[in-house]
Amino acid sequence: MKPPIRIAITGATGQIGYSLLYRIAAGDMLGHDQPIILQLHDITEAQHFFKGIVMELNDCAFPLLKQVITTDDLDIAFGDADIALLVGARPRGENMERKDLLAANGPIFVRQGKVLNSVAMKNIKILVVGNPANTNAWITLNNAPDLDPRNFSAMLRLDHNRALSQVAQKINASVSEIKKMIVWGNHSNTQFPDLSHAMIKDQKIVSLINDSNWVENNFIPTVQNRGAAIIEARQGKSSAASAANAIINHMQDWIFGTKENDWVSMGVVSTGCYDIPSGVIYSFPVTCINGQYKIVEGLEINPSNYQRMQKSYQELITEQTVIQ
Ligand code: NAX
């Protein structure tokens, strides 16, 4: 039996948590031969929710689940963690503008970065999901000077999956046949779902569809605004099952590798490629092998797509300015 992997999850009593914990404990993320320890964190006011969550984890009798720790203490939650899924964040309240949300979340992620830096494993893999995810990841990274910036990522995989699904429905294909989708930028509606490199078999999908009006006026805005559409359809509740699924996809690909001749979108620290200045957490197409991601460089970008990519970058800079 392999030694257990310690997975820290913040905001674990939230709705994404409820879709996520049981799938991880079942082996969906790290494989059905990998024992795990769940180190679940939430704020003090939410601790009472853990009672039922843990009762249900026990009642699932998961063979891989070796221990469940629940706590409001980040030192305990992140202690020796191999993986941290930072899902918890201050929700956007009524009359709260995006800048208020940014200001409220800044100190939370400053503290999480510091604690990760001091108590987590040095080769930890960190995925920030709580919004604004890219900027929260950037804050966490900047407060963890002893950790490699390449250990940090922000979740754009839900957007990537949404893009795959829209195209699969349009061309009546299976999502698994569609390769080389990209969502660039920030996890917000400035993100740029880019179909121009996507392929099915040996054919470019844009040539197959041959309908720029659909791409511009249907595909791109549908993916960009899908989060709001889900909230409306679920009468106020945001994406949870699909977000949990995207977390699992993101971590699986990062750890075990991406499929041959394909890539995925991950929010990672920019190296300066595509004129996105280094340091910012920006979603790029990446391939992964042996637990390491590599940004796909050198793709041809036309001037109007370049403008869209820059627009999303500019939004990230504005977000950083609000926090400082
Ligand atoms: P919930 O409101 O159900 O859960 C949020 C959790 O965060 C709760 O457990 C709460 O106790 C905790 N929390 C509240 N204040 C906190 C604080 N000050 N410090 C630490 N934790 C705190 O939200 P849920 O639907 O689970 O979503 C969690 C986060 O994911 C939100 O920020 C949401 O916006 C974000 N999302 C990000 C996505 C992405 O693709 N990057 C997609 C899904 C989701 O919208």
Boltz pocket constraint, residues with backbone or C-beta under 6 A from the ligand:
constraints:
  - pocket:
      binder: B
      contacts: [[A, 10], [A, 11], [A, 12], [A, 13], [A, 14], [A, 15], [A, 16], [A, 17], [A, 42], [A, 43], [A, 46], [A, 87], [A, 88], [A, 89], [A, 90], [A, 91], [A, 108], [A, 128], [A, 129], [A, 130], [A, 131], [A, 132], [A, 133], [A, 155], [A, 156], [A, 157], [A, 158], [A, 159], [A, 187], [A, 238], [A, 239], [A, 240], [A, 243]]
      max_distance: 6.0
